[in-house]
Amino acid sequence: MIFFGAAVLLLSNCLFFGFGWFFFRSKLFRDFEIKRVWVQWHFAVVFMLASSMLQLIIFEVLDVLDRDIRWYNWKINLYGMLAYVLLVIPYYQCLLFLTDYGISQSRSVVSSAVFACVFLYVFLRLGDPFPVLTSQYGHLDLIELGVSRVGVVGVTVMAFLSGFGAVNTPSTWLAYLMRQPGQNELEHARRQVLQTMNSILLKKKKLAQARENALSSSSSSVSPLPSRVDFFIVPLHNFLFFSKCYS
């Protein structure tokens, strides 16, 4: 049973590797024109590891194959993924960056190795403030040490990227997804704008006329008062004037 499970997992991993290699050469390689063979190998290996982990999850749910075989294959996949995330990918990216800028092969290899060591040290030191290690083990578990830091840092980076994408993507691509208005809709919008402007002008005219009527009514109500005052004051003034003259 153990040999049968090992043979099944080995065959499935070979199939995953072959499919990743074929997909890269038939789709990605043709589109991006990548000339480096090691890039194809790395892509196929990562695709194989990821597919194998998904396969092991399905086998665990369905209780297929032996438990020990699944457990050892799971640990191999975890070690492989951690090696790629923490060592192989940083080293190879730095190597490609340096060789593309014309630096010699020997210097690029040494510089990339130094960069990978520094990256690994910074990554391990970065997880010290986080309570990611348990105290039930008496020794240092590499899987727990690596997966805990990858989980914390990866979730943080993904949160930043998802927030940036949620804001940047609609503002960048929303104009391309919106439907362009037709000529009839533009004419209808113009007529609505003209009607709104005409209604505003009519309301302004009514407001000015109401203000003018209010001013005229207030002036007509105040004007009779001086006439009554003159009616009493003028005769009184004349009477005083004539009485002074005759006296």
C-alpha positions as CSV (number, residue, x, y, z in Angstrom):
1,M,0.0,0.0,0.0
2,I,2.9,2.4,0.8
3,F,4.6,1.7,-2.5
4,F,1.3,2.1,-4.4
5,G,0.6,5.5,-2.7
6,A,4.2,6.7,-3.4
7,A,3.9,5.6,-7.1
8,V,0.5,7.4,-7.4
9,L,1.9,10.7,-6.0
10,L,5.1,10.4,-8.0
11,L,3.1,9.9,-11.2
12,S,0.7,12.7,-10.4
13,N,3.6,15.1,-9.7
14,C,5.2,14.1,-13.0
15,L,2.0,14.9,-14.8
16,F,1.7,18.3,-13.0
17,F,5.2,19.1,-14.0
18,G,4.6,18.1,-17.6
19,F,1.4,20.2,-17.8
20,G,3.1,23.2,-16.3
21,W,6.0,22.9,-18.8
22,F,3.6,22.5,-21.7
23,F,1.4,25.4,-20.6
24,F,4.4,27.7,-20.2
25,R,5.9,26.8,-23.6
26,S,2.6,26.9,-25.5
27,K,1.1,30.0,-23.9
28,L,3.5,32.1,-21.7
29,F,6.7,31.4,-23.6
30,R,5.0,32.3,-26.9
31,D,3.6,35.5,-25.6
32,F,6.6,36.8,-23.6
33,E,9.4,35.2,-25.7
34,I,11.4,34.1,-22.7
35,K,14.7,32.5,-23.9
36,R,15.9,31.2,-20.6
37,V,15.3,27.5,-19.9
38,W,15.7,27.8,-16.2
39,V,12.6,30.1,-16.0
40,Q,10.6,27.3,-17.6
41,W,11.9,24.8,-15.1
42,H,11.1,27.0,-12.1
43,F,7.6,27.7,-13.4
44,A,7.0,24.0,-13.9
45,V,8.3,23.1,-10.5
46,V,6.2,25.7,-8.7
47,F,3.2,24.7,-10.6
48,M,3.8,21.0,-9.7
49,L,4.2,21.9,-6.0
50,A,1.1,24.0,-5.8
51,S,-1.0,21.4,-7.7
52,S,0.4,18.6,-5.5
53,M,-0.6,20.5,-2.3
54,L,-4.1,20.9,-3.7
55,Q,-4.2,17.2,-4.5
56,L,-3.1,16.3,-1.0
57,I,-5.9,18.4,0.5
58,I,-8.4,16.5,-1.7
59,F,-6.9,13.2,-0.7
60,E,-7.1,14.2,2.9
61,V,-10.8,15.0,2.7
62,L,-11.6,11.8,0.8
63,D,-9.2,9.7,2.9
64,V,-7.4,8.4,-0.2
65,L,-3.9,6.7,0.1
66,D,-2.0,6.1,3.2
67,R,-1.8,8.8,5.9
68,D,2.0,8.6,6.3
69,I,2.5,8.9,2.6
70,R,0.3,12.0,2.5
71,W,2.1,13.5,5.5
72,Y,5.6,13.0,4.0
73,N,4.5,14.4,0.7
74,W,2.9,17.4,2.4
75,K,6.2,18.1,4.2
76,I,8.2,17.8,1.0
77,N,5.8,20.2,-0.7
78,L,6.1,22.7,2.2
79,Y,9.9,22.5,2.2
80,G,9.9,23.0,-1.6
81,M,7.6,26.0,-1.5
82,L,9.5,27.6,1.4
83,A,12.8,27.1,-0.5
84,Y,11.4,28.8,-3.5
85,V,9.9,31.7,-1.7
86,L,12.8,32.4,0.6
87,L,15.8,31.4,-1.5
88,V,15.4,30.4,-5.1
89,I,13.1,33.2,-6.3
90,P,15.0,36.1,-4.6
91,Y,18.3,34.6,-5.8
92,Y,17.2,34.1,-9.4
93,Q,15.5,37.5,-9.7
94,C,18.6,39.2,-8.5
95,L,20.7,37.1,-10.9
96,L,18.5,38.0,-13.9
97,F,18.5,41.7,-12.9
98,L,22.3,41.8,-12.7
99,T,22.9,39.8,-15.9
100,D,20.5,42.0,-17.9
101,Y,22.5,45.1,-16.9
102,G,25.7,43.6,-18.4
103,I,27.4,42.4,-15.2
104,S,29.6,39.4,-15.6
105,Q,28.3,35.9,-14.7
106,S,30.7,35.3,-11.8
107,R,30.0,38.6,-10.1
108,S,26.2,38.2,-10.7
109,V,26.3,34.8,-9.0
110,V,28.2,36.0,-6.0
111,S,26.1,39.2,-5.6
112,S,22.9,37.2,-6.0
113,A,24.0,34.7,-3.3
114,V,24.8,37.6,-0.9
115,F,21.5,39.2,-1.7
116,A,19.6,36.0,-1.0
117,C,21.4,35.6,2.4
118,V,20.6,39.1,3.4
119,F,17.0,38.7,2.3
120,L,16.7,35.5,4.3
121,Y,18.2,37.1,7.4
122,V,15.9,40.2,7.2
123,F,12.9,38.0,6.6
124,L,13.6,35.8,9.6
125,R,14.3,38.9,11.8
126,L,11.1,40.5,10.6
127,G,9.0,37.9,12.3
128,D,10.6,38.2,15.7
129,P,8.0,40.7,17.1
130,F,5.1,38.5,16.1
131,P,4.0,35.6,18.4
132,V,4.2,33.1,15.6
133,L,6.1,30.3,17.3
134,T,4.6,27.8,19.8
135,S,6.4,26.4,22.8
136,Q,5.3,22.8,22.5
137,Y,8.5,21.9,20.5
138,G,11.8,21.6,22.1
139,H,13.7,22.2,18.9
140,L,13.5,24.8,16.1
141,D,11.0,23.6,13.5
142,L,11.8,25.0,10.1
143,I,8.4,24.6,8.6
144,E,6.7,26.4,11.5
145,L,9.4,29.1,11.4
146,G,9.0,29.7,7.7
147,V,5.3,29.2,7.3
148,S,4.4,31.5,10.2
149,R,6.5,34.4,8.8
150,V,5.3,33.8,5.3
151,G,1.7,33.9,6.6
152,V,2.1,37.1,8.6
153,V,4.1,39.0,5.9
154,G,2.1,37.6,3.0
155,V,-1.3,38.5,4.5
156,T,0.0,42.1,5.3
157,V,1.3,42.5,1.8
158,M,-1.8,41.1,0.2
159,A,-3.9,43.5,2.3
160,F,-1.9,46.5,1.0
161,L,-2.1,45.3,-2.6
162,S,-5.9,44.5,-2.4
163,G,-6.6,48.0,-0.9
164,F,-4.5,49.7,-3.6
165,G,-6.2,47.6,-6.3
166,A,-9.7,48.2,-5.0
167,V,-9.1,52.0,-5.3
168,N,-6.8,52.2,-8.4
169,T,-8.6,49.7,-10.7
170,P,-12.0,51.4,-10.8
171,S,-10.5,54.8,-11.3
172,T,-8.3,53.5,-14.1
173,W,-10.6,51.2,-16.0
174,L,-14.1,52.4,-15.2
175,A,-14.1,54.9,-18.2
176,Y,-13.5,52.0,-20.6
177,L,-16.3,49.9,-19.2
178,M,-18.9,52.7,-19.3
179,R,-21.3,52.9,-22.2
180,Q,-20.8,55.8,-24.5
181,P,-23.9,58.0,-24.9
182,G,-25.6,58.4,-28.3
183,Q,-26.5,61.5,-30.2
184,N,-30.2,61.3,-29.2
185,E,-29.2,61.2,-25.5
186,L,-26.9,64.2,-25.9
187,E,-29.7,66.2,-27.6
188,H,-32.1,65.3,-24.9
189,A,-29.6,66.3,-22.2
190,R,-29.1,69.7,-24.0
191,R,-32.8,70.3,-24.1
192,Q,-33.1,69.6,-20.4
193,V,-30.3,72.0,-19.7
194,L,-32.0,74.7,-21.7
195,Q,-35.3,74.1,-20.0
196,T,-33.7,74.3,-16.6
197,M,-32.0,77.6,-17.6
198,N,-35.3,79.1,-18.9
199,S,-37.1,78.1,-15.7
200,I,-34.3,79.8,-13.6
201,L,-34.6,83.0,-15.7
202,L,-38.4,83.0,-15.2
203,K,-38.1,82.6,-11.5
204,K,-35.5,85.4,-11.4
205,K,-37.9,87.7,-13.3
206,K,-40.8,86.8,-11.0
207,L,-38.5,87.5,-8.0
208,A,-37.4,90.9,-9.3
209,Q,-41.1,91.8,-10.1
210,A,-42.2,90.8,-6.6
211,R,-39.4,93.0,-5.1
212,E,-40.5,96.0,-7.3
213,N,-44.1,95.6,-6.2
214,A,-43.1,95.4,-2.6
215,L,-41.0,98.6,-2.9
216,S,-43.9,100.4,-4.7
217,S,-46.4,99.4,-2.1
218,S,-44.2,100.5,0.8
219,S,-43.6,103.9,-0.9
220,S,-47.4,104.4,-1.5
221,S,-48.1,103.6,2.2
222,V,-45.6,106.1,3.4
223,S,-46.4,109.0,1.0
224,P,-49.8,110.1,2.5
225,L,-48.2,110.9,5.8
226,P,-46.4,114.0,4.7
227,S,-49.6,115.4,3.1
228,R,-51.5,115.1,6.4
229,V,-48.6,116.7,8.2
230,D,-48.6,119.6,5.7
231,F,-52.4,119.9,6.1
232,F,-52.0,120.7,9.8
233,I,-48.6,122.4,9.8
234,V,-48.9,124.9,6.9
235,P,-52.1,126.6,8.2
236,L,-50.6,126.8,11.7
237,H,-47.5,128.4,10.2
238,N,-49.6,130.9,8.2
239,F,-51.7,131.8,11.3
240,L,-48.6,132.4,13.4
241,F,-47.0,134.5,10.6
242,F,-50.0,136.7,10.1
243,S,-50.7,137.1,13.8
244,K,-47.1,138.3,14.2
245,C,-47.4,140.8,11.4
246,Y,-50.7,142.4,12.7
247,S,-49.4,142.5,16.2
